[in-house]
Amino acid sequence: VRATQPQNLCAKYLTSDLFNSFNDEQKAILEQCARTGVENPSSALGCYAMTPSDYDVLNAFFDPVIRDYHGASADSVHITDWDASDVGENGVLDMSKLGLDELSMRVRVGRNLTSFNLPGAMDQAERIEFEKTMLTAFDKLISMEEYGGQVYSLTPDFGNGEENPNKITEEEYQELVDAHIMFKNMDDDPYLKSAGIASDWPYGRGCYVSADKQFIIWFGEEDQLRIMCMKKGSKLNEVFDRLRAGLDAVESIDGIDFATSDKYGYVTSCPSNLGTGMRASVHIKLPNLTSDGTDRKAKEVASPLGLSVRGTGGEHTPIGADGTVDISPRARLFIKEKEIIQNLYDGISLLLEEEKKAAGE
C-alpha cells in the first residue's frame, strides 16, 4: 500500500519497526485503528482512533500522521477559543455585505465522552448504553424553554425485552434524511465499515432535534456525538454563537464529560477532525464556476483559499442544479474556533470575486 498509495498516511508511518515497538495489547488496538487504511488503500488518512486514550498510548504512530495531515510543526499545541467578539464588526459577520441574500448556514462539532469507547470499538450493548446515557441529557434539553424538541431513534429495542420509546419508522427516518436532519445509513460507507464505526447498525443511532429544528445532536455516527446548529439567515455568527451556547448547556449536564487531549484539543474518531472538531459551512450559488455541471473549477479556486467544496448533500454528493455548493474551511486542528468562522467569511468573499471573474470568461 505504501508504494502504490503514497497519500495514505497510515501506510506511510506504520512501519514494521514502529508496530513491533508496541506491546501485544497495544498492537491489537493499533490493528483496529489501521484496518480501514489497509482495506481501503485509497484513503488519505487511513486510520481511526478506537478509544479516547489512543492518541496518547499510540502517540508514536498517531502524532506524525496528525502533524503531516494538518501541516503542523512538531511543537504545535491546540488552543481552544470560542470568543468571537473581535471577529467581523464587533462579533458580527454579515454575509449580506458580500451581496448574498439568505443562506443555509450550519456549524457542527464532533464530541466524545470520556466514559465510553469511541464508536469503532463499541459493541451493540455499549451503543445502547451510550444512547440511554444521552437520553438523560436530552430530557434536560427538552425541559429547557430555549430548546424543547424530541429524540428520534433508530435503535430497534434496548435488549432484554425493553422497548425503545423513541423508535421511529423507516419512512420517518427517510424523511429526516431528506431534510438533512439525520445522517444516512453508515453501513453503506466502506471506510466506516472497515473501522468498525458502522457496526451494529442501526443500534445506538439517532438524533435529538430542538423544537425550532435549528439545534441538532446526532448520536452514534462517526463520533459519539455530532452537535450542530443550522439556520437560514445572513449573519454567520448567529449559528456559531448558538452552537457555543448549546455546547455549554450540554456539557453542564451531570455525566457529560467531553474527551480532550492536552496536545490536540477535542478528541474525535478521525484525526482529521481533532482540535475544534468543527465544520462551519454555507450553501452558496456559483453558477459561473460550475457552468460545466461539476464542482471541478470551484474546487481549483477554493483550494488555495483553504476552503473545501462539496455537493449540497455533503461529501460525494452532486452540486445543485442552479450551481449551489457547500463551502467550508478545511482547517480543524491548531486553529481557534473563532478563526474558523472568520476564515469562512473571508474565504467566501474571495471566492465570490473569482465567481465574478468567471462570468467574463
C-alpha positions in Angstrom: 0.0 0.0 0.0 2.8 2.4 0.9 4.4 2.0 -2.6 1.2 2.4 -4.6 -0.8 4.8 -2.4 1.7 7.5 -1.2 -1.2 9.7 0.1 -2.2 7.0 2.6 -0.7 8.4 5.8 -1.4 5.3 7.8 0.7 3.2 5.4 3.4 5.9 5.3 4.1 5.9 9.0 3.1 2.4 10.2 6.3 0.6 9.6 7.1 -2.8 11.0 9.7 -1.4 13.4 7.1 1.0 14.8 4.4 -1.7 15.1 6.8 -4.0 16.9 7.7 -1.3 19.4 4.3 -1.7 21.0 3.2 -4.4 23.4 0.7 -7.1 22.3 -2.3 -5.3 23.7 -1.3 -2.1 22.0 -0.7 -3.9 18.7 -4.2 -5.4 18.8 -5.7 -1.9 19.2 -3.4 -0.4 16.5 -4.5 -3.1 14.1 -8.1 -2.0 14.6 -7.1 1.7 14.2 -5.3 0.9 10.9 -7.7 -1.6 9.4 -9.6 0.9 7.3 -6.4 2.2 5.7 -5.4 -1.4 4.7 -8.8 -2.4 3.4 -9.3 0.9 1.7 -5.8 1.8 0.4 -7.0 4.9 -1.4 -7.7 6.5 2.0 -6.0 9.8 2.6 -5.5 9.2 6.4 -6.4 5.5 6.7 -6.8 5.3 10.4 -9.4 6.0 13.2 -8.9 6.0 17.0 -10.8 3.4 19.0 -10.7 4.9 22.4 -10.1 8.5 23.7 -6.7 7.4 25.1 -5.4 6.1 21.8 -3.8 9.4 20.9 -1.7 9.2 24.0 -1.0 5.5 24.2 -0.3 5.1 20.5 1.2 8.6 20.1 4.3 7.3 18.3 2.0 6.3 15.4 -0.7 9.0 15.6 1.5 12.1 16.1 3.4 12.0 12.8 0.1 11.2 11.0 -1.7 14.1 12.6 1.1 16.6 12.0 1.6 15.6 8.4 -2.2 15.8 7.6 -2.6 19.1 9.3 0.7 20.6 8.1 1.8 21.3 11.7 5.2 21.7 13.3 6.4 19.2 15.9 5.7 21.7 18.8 2.2 22.9 17.8 -0.3 22.7 20.6 -4.1 23.2 20.0 -5.7 26.2 21.8 -9.5 26.4 22.2 -11.0 29.9 21.9 -14.7 30.5 21.2 -14.6 34.2 22.0 -15.8 35.7 18.6 -16.4 39.2 20.0 -13.4 40.5 17.9 -14.3 38.9 14.6 -16.0 40.9 11.8 -17.7 44.1 13.1 -18.0 43.7 16.8 -18.5 40.0 16.5 -21.0 40.2 13.6 -20.2 38.6 10.2 -22.9 39.8 7.9 -23.0 37.9 4.6 -25.4 40.5 3.1 -22.4 42.9 2.9 -20.9 40.4 0.4 -24.0 40.8 -1.7 -25.5 37.5 -0.5 -29.1 37.0 0.4 -30.5 34.5 2.9 -28.2 31.4 3.1 -28.3 27.9 4.5 -25.7 28.1 7.3 -24.5 25.2 9.5 -21.8 24.8 12.2 -21.2 21.4 13.8 -18.6 19.9 16.1 -17.7 16.3 16.9 -17.6 15.3 20.6 -17.0 12.1 22.5 -17.5 11.2 26.2 -14.5 10.1 28.3 -16.5 7.2 29.8 -17.1 5.3 26.6 -15.1 3.7 23.8 -15.1 5.6 20.5 -17.6 4.2 18.0 -15.1 2.0 16.2 -14.6 -0.1 19.4 -18.2 -0.2 20.6 -20.2 -3.3 20.6 -24.0 -3.4 20.4 -24.5 -3.4 24.2 -22.2 -0.3 24.6 -24.0 1.6 21.8 -27.3 1.0 23.6 -25.8 2.0 26.9 -24.5 5.2 25.4 -27.8 6.1 23.9 -29.6 5.5 27.2 -26.9 7.7 29.0 -27.6 10.5 26.5 -31.4 10.3 27.0 -30.9 11.9 30.4 -29.1 14.8 28.8 -31.7 15.1 26.0 -34.5 15.1 28.7 -32.8 18.1 30.3 -32.6 20.0 27.0 -36.3 19.2 26.2 -37.2 20.7 29.6 -35.5 23.9 28.7 -37.6 26.6 27.1 -34.9 27.6 24.6 -34.6 24.1 23.3 -37.6 21.7 23.8 -37.8 19.3 20.9 -37.7 15.5 20.8 -35.5 12.4 20.2 -35.7 10.3 17.1 -34.1 6.8 17.5 -33.3 4.1 15.0 -32.5 1.5 17.7 -34.9 -1.4 17.3 -35.0 -2.2 21.1 -32.9 -1.8 24.2 -32.5 -5.5 24.7 -33.9 -7.9 27.3 -37.4 -7.1 26.2 -37.0 -3.3 26.9 -38.8 -1.3 24.2 -37.3 1.9 22.8 -39.8 4.7 23.4 -38.2 7.0 20.8 -38.1 4.4 17.9 -39.2 5.8 14.5 -40.3 4.0 11.4 -38.2 3.6 8.2 -40.4 6.2 6.5 -39.9 8.7 9.3 -36.1 8.1 9.1 -36.0 8.7 5.4 -38.0 12.0 5.8 -35.3 13.1 8.3 -32.5 12.2 6.0 -34.2 14.0 3.1 -34.5 17.1 5.3 -30.7 16.9 6.1 -31.6 16.4 9.8 -30.5 12.8 10.2 -27.4 11.0 8.8 -27.5 8.4 6.1 -27.1 4.6 6.6 -23.5 4.2 7.8 -23.3 0.6 6.6 -23.0 1.9 3.1 -19.7 3.6 3.8 -16.7 1.2 3.3 -14.3 3.4 5.3 -16.6 3.5 8.4 -17.4 -0.2 7.9 -13.8 -1.3 7.9 -13.1 0.8 11.1 -16.0 -0.8 12.9 -17.7 2.5 13.2 -20.7 1.3 11.2 -21.1 -2.0 13.1 -24.4 -3.0 14.7 -26.4 -0.6 12.5 -28.9 0.8 13.4 -28.4 0.2 17.2 -27.4 3.2 19.1 -28.1 5.6 16.3 -30.5 8.6 16.2 -30.7 12.3 16.9 -32.1 14.9 19.2 -33.8 17.9 17.4 -34.8 21.1 19.1 -38.4 22.5 18.8 -37.3 25.1 16.2 -35.2 22.4 14.3 -32.1 24.6 14.4 -30.2 22.7 17.2 -29.5 19.1 16.4 -27.4 16.4 18.1 -26.6 13.2 16.2 -25.6 10.2 18.3 -23.8 7.1 17.1 -22.3 8.4 13.9 -18.5 8.7 13.3 -18.2 10.4 16.6 -20.4 9.5 19.6 -21.9 13.0 19.2 -22.2 15.4 16.3 -23.6 18.6 17.8 -24.8 21.2 15.3 -26.7 24.4 14.7 -28.3 25.2 11.4 -30.5 28.0 10.1 -31.2 30.2 7.2 -30.0 33.8 7.5 -27.2 36.2 6.6 -25.3 36.6 9.9 -22.8 33.8 10.1 -22.0 34.5 13.8 -25.6 33.6 14.8 -25.2 29.9 14.2 -21.7 30.0 15.8 -22.9 31.8 18.9 -25.9 29.5 19.3 -23.8 26.4 18.9 -21.5 27.6 21.6 -24.4 28.2 24.0 -25.8 24.7 23.2 -22.4 23.1 23.9 -22.2 24.9 27.2 -25.8 23.6 28.0 -24.9 20.0 27.1 -21.6 19.9 29.0 -23.2 21.4 32.1 -25.4 18.3 32.5 -24.2 15.7 35.0 -22.4 12.7 33.4 -21.4 14.6 30.3 -17.6 15.0 30.2 -16.1 15.6 26.7 -12.8 13.9 26.0 -9.9 16.2 25.3 -6.2 16.0 24.7 -3.5 18.4 26.0 -1.9 18.5 22.6 -4.8 18.0 20.2 -7.9 19.6 21.8 -11.2 17.8 21.5 -10.8 14.1 20.7 -12.5 12.7 17.6 -12.5 9.3 16.0 -10.8 10.6 12.8 -7.5 12.5 13.2 -8.8 15.0 10.6 -11.3 16.4 13.0 -9.2 16.7 16.1 -8.9 20.1 17.8 -12.0 22.1 17.3 -13.9 19.1 15.7 -15.6 21.9 13.9 -17.0 22.2 10.4 -18.6 25.5 9.5 -20.4 25.7 6.1 -22.7 27.7 3.9 -24.6 26.9 0.7 -23.9 29.5 -2.0 -24.6 29.7 -5.7 -21.6 29.7 -8.0 -23.2 29.3 -11.5 -20.2 30.5 -13.4 -17.6 28.4 -11.6 -19.9 25.3 -12.0 -21.1 26.0 -15.6 -19.8 22.6 -16.7 -22.2 20.9 -14.3 -19.3 19.9 -11.9 -17.5 21.5 -8.9 -14.1 20.9 -10.5 -13.3 24.6 -11.2 -14.8 25.7 -7.9 -12.5 23.3 -6.1 -9.5 24.6 -8.1 -10.3 28.2 -7.0 -11.3 27.3 -3.4 -8.4 25.1 -2.5 -5.7 27.8 -2.3 -8.2 29.8 -0.1 -8.2 26.9 2.4 -11.8 26.1 1.5 -13.5 22.7 0.7 -16.2 22.4 -1.8 -18.9 19.7 -1.5 -22.3 18.9 -3.0 -25.3 20.2 -1.2 -25.9 16.8 0.4 -22.4 16.6 1.8 -19.2 14.8 0.7 -19.5 12.7 -2.6 -22.9 14.2 -3.5 -23.8 16.3 -6.6 -23.9 20.1 -6.7 -27.3 21.8 -7.0 -28.8 22.3 -10.5 -28.5 26.0 -10.0 -24.8 25.8 -9.1 -25.3 25.7 -5.4 -22.4 24.2 -3.5 -21.4 23.6 0.1 -18.4 25.7 1.2 -16.3 25.2 4.4 -12.8 25.9 5.7 -10.6 22.8 5.8 -8.6 23.6 9.0 -9.8 21.9 12.2 -6.7 21.5 14.4 -4.2 24.1 15.7 -6.7 26.8 14.8 -9.1 28.6 17.2 -12.9 28.2 16.8 -13.4 31.9 16.2 -10.7 31.8 13.4 -12.7 29.1 11.5 -15.8 31.3 11.3 -13.7 34.3 10.3 -11.8 32.3 7.6 -15.1 31.1 6.2 -16.4 34.7 5.8 -13.1 35.9 4.3 -12.8 32.9 2.0 -16.3 33.3 0.6 -15.6 37.0 -0.1 -12.5 36.0 -2.2 -14.4 33.1 -3.8 -17.2 35.5 -4.9 -14.6 37.7 -6.6 -13.4 34.7 -8.6 -17.1 33.9 -9.5 -17.4 37.4 -11.0 -14.2 36.9 -13.0 -15.5 33.6 -14.3 -18.6 35.4 -15.6 -16.4 37.3 -18.1 -14.6 34.2 -19.4 
